Amino acid sequence: MKEKKICLITFSNNADHQNTVYSMFNALYPEHEVYTIGIINPKTNIAPHTKNNYYVNCPDRPGIGKGTFNLKVLFEIKNIIDANNIDIIYFESQHIWNMFIMLLCPFKRTVVAVHDVIPHDGNKAMTLANYVTCHLSNGVILRNYMYKNTLSQKYKIKSEKITCFELWRDYPEKVEPSYSNQFLYFGRIRKYKGFELFAKIIEKTPHIKYRIVGEADEESKYLVDYVRNFENVSLVEYEVSDSQMIEEFKCADWVVLPYSNATQSGVITDACRYARPVISFNVGAIKEQIEDGKTGFLIKAGDIDGFANKVNEVNKFSRDKLREFSENAYSFGYKKYAAKFFADKFFALMQRI
């Protein structure tokens, strides 16, 4: 049987979604006929530039905004798909253009990824986009196992249409602990990410060095202003580049995730890639990403004292103990998140669609 040609698409401006697409491309190409379409000037440092990689101008934001109805570029994308005789289109991240392309290419088979079955902050536009694309597509990839039934019921799609895959990434060489006694909070600063809880944890652990890297929304700026007054906190208040992100993980010993709610976390995936154990509240499907007591620690949701006590405890770990957790995190993640381990499964799924 002739091999089906696959096109991997992300219009996301986030390096993590870009890394997912391009790491899978790099794992499959050139053995298989695979293509990518993404945004001009991608943030990830692994974006390839072969004849099979296309970069286009598209709106920065996934919803309706400036450039949403740029028909010239949309038809350019359709022409790329048609000219290369693409059989399967895979959408890694949610974007309104996904729906447009599905409608412009009605005879192509499509697969969409769903990251947040229950969108953060009750985002109705994202819920609607998930619903529409799940129904327009021929298959759905869910980024955790815990919410499969919820996805099926919430969006009224058959469970056999859903395949659960982890958040794969490219995998670098293992990085030794920095032995810096630094705890890293990485990512967008939002209330749903537990920053309000985190502020209380910082207050209870004044001798712990915290590094906070991420851009705050308007709702969370007062919390950032509050924690900046603590001498044990250093702040980077903007979205950093891929290279800067790597350095931030390398300079930390631990990653902290005080999320108040979540499905799964790309930050944990990145922590494993750079051999950094994680302390997190046990919310959503995060327990699928941390082996408690081995690659990090799971704290009862909302237990601020328990989180603070665990931070104090691990800060006193010997170098050997920290190295053990670091190696565990890397090994666990390598087997769970490395794109090359998903390449055969992903390719086989695309051929079945």
N, C-alpha and C positions, 0 to 999 in steps of 0.2 A: 504494500500500500504506500502511495506517495506521501511523504512527510508534509504535514501542514505547516505553512509559514506563520510565524507569530510576530506580532508587533506589541511591544511593551510601551505603555504611555503613562506619563505623569506630567501634569501641568503645575505641580506644586512648586512653590518657591522655597520649600523646606529641604534642607540637605538630607534628612533621613529618608524621605520618600524617594528622592533622587538616588540615594545610595542603594535602596532596595531594587529599583529598576535596573540600574547600571551594573550592580553586582551580579544580578541574574543574567543580564546580557553577557557579561564577561565570563560567566560560568558555562554558558551555552554556545557562545560564538568562538571559533568559526565552524565547529562541528555541525551545528544546526543552522537552519535559515531563520534567523531571528533579527528583528529590527527594533529601533526605539524612536520615539518622538517625545521631545521634552522642550523646556524653555531655553531661550538664548541665555548664555552666561550662567550655567548651572553652578550651584554653590559647592556641590560635592567635588572632591578632588580626584574621583575615580571615573568621571564622565569620559567615555571613549569617543574617538573621532575616526571611525571607519566609514566606509561608503554606506553602511547600514544604519548610521546614526543621524537623525535629523533634529535640528533645533529651530524653533519657531517663536515669533512674537505672540504672546498671549497675555490675557489679564493676570495681574499678580494675585488677585483674590479669587477664591473659588465661586463666589456668588456673583450677582449681577452688579456690574460697575463699568468703568471706562474700558472700552474695547471688547465688551462682552459680545457684541453683535458685529464683530469684524468678519464679514462674510468672505473677504478675500483670503484671509489666513485659514479660515475653516475649510474652504474649498481647496486650498493648497494642501492641507492635511488629507482631505479626501483623495486628492490626486496622488499623493505619496502612497497611500494605502492601495489604491487601485493599480498604480503603475508597478508596484512590487508584488501584485497578486497575493496580498495578505489574506490568510484564511481566518486567523484568530486574532482579535484585539483584546489585550488585557489592560485594564485601567487600575493602576496602583492606588491612586488617591482621588478623593471626591472633588469634582469640579463641574461647573455647569456645562462646560464644553464637552464633557463625556456624553451627556444626553444629546447634544447637537450632532456629535460624530456618529452616535448610534442611529440617529434618524437619517443622516446623510449616507450612511453605509448599511442599509437595512438587510442586506443579504450576507453580511459578515457575521460570523459567530463571535460573541463577546463574553468576557468574564470581568467581573468587578470585585475589588477588594473592599471589605467593610472593616474598619478599625474600631469604630465606636457605635455599637448597636444602639445604645442610649446616648445620644450626643451630649457633650458637656453643656452645662447651663441651660438644658432644655432647648437647644437650638432647633427651632421648628423647620427652618430652611434646610438644615442638614438632614433632619429626619425625612423630609419630603424628597430630597435628592437621593437618599439611600433607598427609599421606597420605590421611586420611579426607576432608578438604574437597576435595582435588583430584579424588577419585573421585566425590564427591557432585555436584560442579559440572559445568556444561556447557562451561566454558572456563577457562583459566588464563592470567594475565598474569605473566610473569617479568620481574623488574626488571634484568636484564642479558642479554647474548647468549651469553656464554661458557659458561653452565651449562645450556643448553637440553637437550642430550643427557643430561647427568647427571640433570636433573630427570625426563626421560622414563624413563630406566632405573631410577633409584632408587625412584620412586613408581609405576612400571609404568603410565604413561599414554602415549597416542599423541602423537607430536611435533606432529601437526597440531592438537591441542587446545591447544597452547601458543602464545601470542603474546608477543613480547619488546617491552617498552616501557621507556623511561628513567624515572627518578624525577622526574616532573614536579612543579612548584611554581608558585605565583604569582611574578611577577617585578617587583621594584621598579625605580625609576630607578637608574641607575649611580651608585655612590659612589666618590669620588676616594680615592686612597691616603691614609692618615693620616700617613705619613712618621714613624712613631713608633719604627721599628726593633723593633717588638714581634712576637713569634711566638706564635700562639694554638694551644693544644691544647684542643679543645672536645668535650664529650660524656661519656658515662659512662666512669668510670675502671675498666677491667677488664684482666686479664692478657692476654686474647686481643686486646685493642686495643693491645698492645705497650707498656704502661706501664713494664714492667720494662726494655725496651730504651730507652724514652724517658729513664728515669732515668740511664742510662749516657751518653746523648747530652748531657743537661744537664750532667753531670759533665765532659764533654770540651769544653764551650763556656761557660765561666764568665762570659764578658763579654756573652753574648747575653741579652736580656730575654725571658723566657717568661711567658705568662699561661695558667694552667690553670683551666678552668671545667668542673666536672662533679662528680657524686656518685660516691664510691668504694664498692665492695662490701667486705664483711669481708675477703675474700681480698687486696684491694689496698691496704688502709688503711696497712699498714706501708710501702708504697712512697711513699704520699703523705707520711707522716711523715718519710721519708728526704729527699724533695726539698724539703720546706718549710724545711730547714736552709740551702738555697742562697740567697744574697742576691739572685740574679738571677731568682728565681721569685716570682710572686704567685699566690695561690690563691683560688678561689671554690669552696667544697666543698659545693655543693648544686645541684640542678637549677633553672636560672634560668627566668624567664618568657620569653615570645616577644619582648617588648620589650627585655628585658635581653640576650637572645641577639643581637638585631640590633646593639645597642650594642657588644657584645664583638667582633663581626666588623668593625664600622666602626673600632674603635680599634686593630686589628691591621694589620700590613702583609702578613704571611704566615700561612698555616695549616699546621700540621705534623700528619701522620698516620703515626706510627711503628708501624702495625698489624703484628702478627705473622701474622695470618690475617684474611681478610675475603672477602665476596662482592663487594658494592659498598658505597659509603659515602654516606649522606645528608649527611654533613658536607661532602663535596666539592661536592655540589649547592648547599648553602647558601653555601659559600665563593664559588662562581661567581656566585650571586645578588648577593653584596655585593662582587664584583670583587676577590676576594682569591686570589692564586695559592697553590698547594699543593705542599708537599714530602711525598712519601709513599714508603714501601717498596712495591715492585712485587709485590703479592700479590693473589690472587683476580682479579676482573674490574676492579680499580681502573685498569688501563691503558686501559680503555674511557672513563675519566672525566678523564684528564689527557693533554694533548698535551705530551710531554716536551720541555722546552726552550722551550715557548711559553706554556702556561698554568700551568706549574709544572715539577716535576722528579720523575722516578721513580728510586728508588734500589734497587739489588739487595737482595732480601729479607734482612734480618738484618745488613746491612753498616753497623754502627754508625759506624765511622770515615768511610765514604762519606757518610752522612747528616749527621754533624757537619761535615764539610768543606763540604758543600753549603750548610748553614745559614751558615757563616762567609762563604762566597762571596757569597751573595745579600744578606747583611747589608751588604756593601760596594757594592751596586748604586747607581748614580746615581739621582737622582729621575726622570730621563727613562726609564731602563731599568726601574725599578719601575713607572712609569706604563704602560709598554708591556705588561708582564706582567699588570697589573691590567686593562687594556682587553681584552687577549686572553682572560683568564679570563671576563670578563663576556660578551663576544661569543660565545665558545664555548658557555657555559652558556645564553645566551638562546635560541640556535638548538636546543639539545639538551634543555633542561629546562623551558622556559616552557610552562605548561599550555595556553595558547591554541594552541600549535603542535601539541599532541596532541589537541585537542578534536575535530576532524573525524575523525581516525583512531580515537579512542576511541569516538566516537558510532557510527561505521560498524561497528566491531567488535560493539558491543552490539546493533545492529540485525540482525547476521548470526547471532547466537547462537540 
